[in-house]
Amino acid sequence: MKRWTLFLGLYFCLCLLMGGCGAFGSGASVPGGAPSNEEQSGGETAQPASMTSFCRVVTADDSQLLLAGADGDRNIYTLSVDDTSTFQPGALVEVTYDGTILETWPARFGGVSAAEVCEGGFDDRCALYLQVLEDLWETDSGLNGDVTYIGVDLSRTSLSDSERAAVAWAFAGRHGGELVTGTWEELAEQGYIDRENLYWEDGVLFSITEQEMEGTYSLTPVTFDAQKWRSGLGAYFFCDCTSVQSADGHWDGYTVGSEAIS
């Protein structure tokens, strides 16, 4: 009897222990809701997680930066800052934020806590090509008349996907046109350009094409052609343009080898 009594006592204790684990370890709600931050962290308030993203400054105007994602990030972003003078176009910027991206276009970082210019990595080729597009716009301005669409093709440049998108978006926005991107062939396939009559009735296409350079140079050069195209008989060309990148990453303007019109 004593053995059976001892066995039954142990059995009931075991049942009580198992019942307790089921009540508090199954994820069931408890009175008062979830524990506070202090309760979860042993008396210390949990801090929200943060993330960092590296971007290149494309434009810096009116307390607003236009950024191109770096390190494979294909997004473009706008970021409001108190003083744009410390953020030169071409600089790499490290943005610290709460990990959320607002789904606007351009996108925006959520909960930004810091934006700092990185040392090194400066390259303002975006600013160079944006200036080339602006110069083309001003040249033979009659080709820009009654434009609804502004086409931009930077696919044959060494800019990253995000840099191409940012330059195109900035350029079209400055001139109030609806941006479309693509090559002449792609825009013709999409119905923007009349392939048969070689004419874009309500748009104009701007393109930059880099050329290969041979030889050894103390500084980094680039050669390219640029054109503005409205029709087979309405186009303007900057040919054999050259620019040189200085040791600190600046592209110091460009020279035009020759100009042509059709």
C-alpha positions as CSV (number, residue, x, y, z in Angstrom):
1,M,0.0,0.0,0.0
2,K,2.8,2.4,0.8
3,R,4.3,1.8,-2.6
4,W,1.0,2.5,-4.3
5,T,0.4,5.6,-2.2
6,L,3.8,7.0,-3.2
7,F,3.3,6.1,-6.8
8,L,-0.1,7.9,-7.0
9,G,1.4,11.0,-5.2
10,L,4.2,11.2,-7.8
11,Y,1.6,10.7,-10.6
12,F,-0.6,13.7,-9.5
13,C,2.5,15.9,-9.1
14,L,3.5,15.1,-12.6
15,C,0.1,16.0,-13.9
16,L,0.1,19.3,-12.2
17,L,3.5,20.2,-13.7
18,M,2.3,19.3,-17.2
19,G,-0.8,21.3,-16.8
20,G,1.3,24.3,-15.8
21,C,3.5,24.1,-19.0
22,G,0.4,23.9,-21.2
23,A,-1.1,27.0,-19.8
24,F,1.9,29.3,-20.0
25,G,4.0,27.9,-22.8
26,S,1.4,27.4,-25.6
27,G,1.2,31.1,-26.7
28,A,-2.2,31.6,-25.1
29,S,-3.1,35.2,-24.2
30,V,-2.6,36.1,-20.6
31,P,-4.4,38.8,-18.5
32,G,-3.1,42.2,-19.2
33,G,-1.9,41.6,-22.7
34,A,1.7,41.3,-23.9
35,P,4.5,42.2,-21.4
36,S,6.0,45.7,-21.6
37,N,9.4,46.5,-23.2
38,E,10.9,46.6,-19.7
39,E,9.4,43.2,-18.8
40,Q,10.6,41.6,-22.1
41,S,14.2,43.0,-21.8
42,G,14.8,42.4,-18.1
43,G,14.2,46.0,-17.1
44,E,15.8,47.8,-20.1
45,T,13.6,49.5,-22.7
46,A,14.0,47.8,-26.1
47,Q,15.3,50.2,-28.8
48,P,13.8,50.0,-32.3
49,A,15.9,48.4,-34.9
50,S,17.7,50.6,-37.5
51,M,19.2,50.0,-40.9
52,T,21.6,51.8,-43.1
53,S,21.6,52.3,-46.9
54,F,24.3,53.8,-49.1
55,C,23.2,56.1,-51.9
56,R,24.8,58.6,-54.3
57,V,23.7,62.2,-54.4
58,V,22.4,63.1,-57.9
59,T,20.9,66.5,-57.2
60,A,20.7,68.7,-54.1
61,D,18.1,71.5,-54.5
62,D,15.8,73.3,-52.1
63,S,16.5,71.3,-49.0
64,Q,15.9,68.1,-50.9
65,L,18.3,65.4,-52.1
66,L,17.7,63.1,-55.0
67,L,19.6,59.9,-54.3
68,A,20.4,56.8,-56.4
69,G,20.7,53.6,-54.5
70,A,24.2,52.1,-54.4
71,D,25.6,48.6,-53.9
72,G,23.0,47.0,-56.2
73,D,20.1,49.0,-54.9
74,R,18.1,50.0,-58.0
75,N,15.7,52.4,-56.2
76,I,15.9,56.2,-56.3
77,Y,15.0,58.2,-53.3
78,T,14.2,61.8,-52.2
79,L,15.4,62.9,-48.8
80,S,14.7,66.2,-47.0
81,V,17.7,67.8,-45.2
82,D,18.2,71.0,-43.4
83,D,21.2,72.1,-45.4
84,T,22.0,70.7,-48.9
85,S,25.4,72.5,-49.0
86,T,27.1,69.6,-47.3
87,F,25.8,67.1,-49.8
88,Q,27.5,67.6,-53.1
89,P,26.2,65.8,-56.2
90,G,28.4,62.8,-56.6
91,A,29.0,62.2,-52.9
92,L,28.2,58.8,-51.3
93,V,25.8,59.2,-48.4
94,E,25.0,56.7,-45.6
95,V,21.3,57.0,-44.5
96,T,20.2,55.5,-41.2
97,Y,16.5,54.8,-41.0
98,D,14.0,52.5,-39.3
99,G,14.0,49.8,-42.0
100,T,10.8,50.9,-43.8
101,I,10.6,52.3,-47.4
102,L,7.7,54.4,-48.3
103,E,6.3,53.2,-51.7
104,T,6.3,56.5,-53.5
105,W,8.2,57.4,-56.6
106,P,10.9,58.3,-56.0
107,A,10.9,56.2,-52.8
108,R,11.4,57.7,-49.3
109,F,13.1,56.2,-46.2
110,G,11.0,55.9,-43.1
111,G,12.1,57.2,-39.8
112,V,15.4,58.7,-40.9
113,S,17.7,59.3,-37.9
114,A,20.9,60.3,-39.7
115,A,22.4,61.1,-43.1
116,E,26.2,61.4,-43.4
117,V,28.6,61.9,-46.2
118,C,31.0,59.1,-46.6
119,E,34.7,59.6,-47.1
120,G,35.9,58.5,-50.6
121,G,33.8,57.1,-53.4
122,F,33.0,60.5,-54.9
123,D,31.9,60.4,-58.6
124,D,29.7,63.1,-60.1
125,R,29.2,61.5,-63.6
126,C,25.5,61.8,-63.0
127,A,25.9,65.6,-62.7
128,L,28.0,65.6,-65.9
129,Y,25.4,63.8,-68.0
130,L,22.6,65.8,-66.5
131,Q,24.4,68.9,-67.7
132,V,24.8,67.4,-71.2
133,L,21.1,66.7,-71.4
134,E,20.4,70.3,-70.3
135,D,22.7,71.7,-73.0
136,L,21.0,69.6,-75.6
137,W,17.6,70.9,-74.4
138,E,18.8,74.5,-74.9
139,T,20.3,73.7,-78.4
140,D,17.8,74.0,-81.3
141,S,15.0,74.5,-78.8
142,G,12.4,74.4,-81.5
143,L,12.6,70.6,-81.3
144,N,11.2,70.8,-77.8
145,G,7.9,72.5,-78.8
146,D,4.6,71.0,-77.8
147,V,6.2,68.1,-76.0
148,T,4.2,65.8,-73.8
149,Y,6.8,63.1,-73.4
150,I,10.5,63.3,-72.6
151,G,12.3,60.2,-73.6
152,V,15.7,59.4,-72.1
153,D,18.1,56.6,-73.1
154,L,21.2,56.2,-70.9
155,S,21.4,52.4,-71.4
156,R,24.7,52.8,-73.2
157,T,26.5,54.6,-70.4
158,S,28.4,53.3,-67.4
159,L,25.9,54.7,-64.9
160,S,24.2,52.1,-62.7
161,D,20.5,51.4,-63.2
162,S,19.6,53.6,-60.2
163,E,21.8,56.4,-61.5
164,R,20.2,56.3,-64.9
165,A,16.8,56.4,-63.4
166,A,17.6,59.3,-61.2
167,V,19.2,61.4,-63.9
168,A,16.3,60.7,-66.3
169,W,13.7,61.6,-63.6
170,A,15.5,64.8,-62.6
171,F,15.8,65.9,-66.2
172,A,12.2,65.3,-67.2
173,G,11.0,66.9,-64.0
174,R,12.9,70.1,-64.7
175,H,11.0,70.5,-68.0
176,G,7.6,69.4,-67.0
177,G,7.4,66.4,-69.3
178,E,6.2,62.9,-68.7
179,L,9.2,60.6,-68.5
180,V,9.6,57.5,-70.7
181,T,12.8,55.6,-70.8
182,G,14.1,53.2,-73.5
183,T,16.0,53.0,-76.7
184,W,14.6,54.3,-80.0
185,E,13.6,50.8,-81.0
186,E,11.9,50.1,-77.7
187,L,9.9,53.4,-77.8
188,A,8.9,52.6,-81.4
189,E,7.8,49.1,-80.3
190,Q,5.7,50.7,-77.5
191,G,4.0,53.0,-80.0
192,Y,5.5,56.3,-78.9
193,I,7.5,56.8,-82.1
194,D,6.0,56.4,-85.6
195,R,8.5,54.0,-87.1
196,E,7.2,54.3,-90.6
197,N,7.3,58.1,-90.8
198,L,10.3,58.5,-88.5
199,Y,8.5,61.0,-86.2
200,W,7.6,61.4,-82.6
201,E,4.6,63.7,-82.6
202,D,4.4,64.6,-78.9
203,G,7.8,63.7,-77.6
204,V,11.5,64.0,-78.0
205,L,14.2,61.5,-77.2
206,F,17.5,62.4,-75.5
207,S,20.3,59.8,-75.5
208,I,24.0,59.5,-74.5
209,T,26.3,56.8,-75.8
210,E,29.7,56.2,-74.3
211,Q,32.5,55.2,-76.7
212,E,35.5,52.9,-75.9
213,M,38.8,54.6,-75.4
214,E,42.2,52.9,-76.0
215,G,45.5,53.7,-74.4
216,T,46.8,54.5,-70.9
217,Y,45.9,57.7,-69.1
218,S,47.0,59.3,-65.9
219,L,43.5,60.5,-65.2
220,T,40.2,58.8,-66.2
221,P,38.7,60.0,-69.4
222,V,35.3,59.3,-71.1
223,T,34.2,60.0,-74.7
224,F,30.6,60.0,-75.7
225,D,28.0,61.1,-78.3
226,A,24.8,62.7,-77.3
227,Q,21.7,63.5,-79.4
228,K,18.2,64.9,-79.3
229,W,15.8,63.3,-81.7
230,R,12.3,64.4,-82.8
231,S,12.2,63.0,-86.3
232,G,14.3,61.9,-89.2
233,L,14.6,65.6,-90.2
234,G,14.6,67.0,-86.7
235,A,17.6,66.0,-84.6
236,Y,20.7,67.5,-83.1
237,F,24.0,65.8,-82.3
238,F,27.0,66.4,-80.0
239,C,29.7,64.2,-81.4
240,D,33.0,63.0,-79.9
241,C,32.5,64.7,-76.6
242,T,35.3,64.2,-74.0
243,S,35.5,64.6,-70.2
244,V,38.2,63.8,-67.7
245,Q,37.8,62.7,-64.1
246,S,40.2,64.3,-61.6
247,A,41.9,62.3,-58.9
248,D,39.2,63.4,-56.4
249,G,36.4,62.1,-58.5
250,H,35.1,65.3,-60.2
251,W,34.3,65.3,-63.9
252,D,35.4,68.8,-64.9
253,G,32.9,69.7,-67.7
254,Y,33.2,68.3,-71.2
255,T,34.3,69.4,-74.7
256,V,32.3,68.7,-77.9
257,G,34.3,67.5,-80.9
258,S,31.7,68.5,-83.4
259,E,28.0,69.2,-83.8
260,A,25.6,68.1,-86.4
261,I,21.9,68.7,-87.3
262,S,19.4,66.8,-89.4
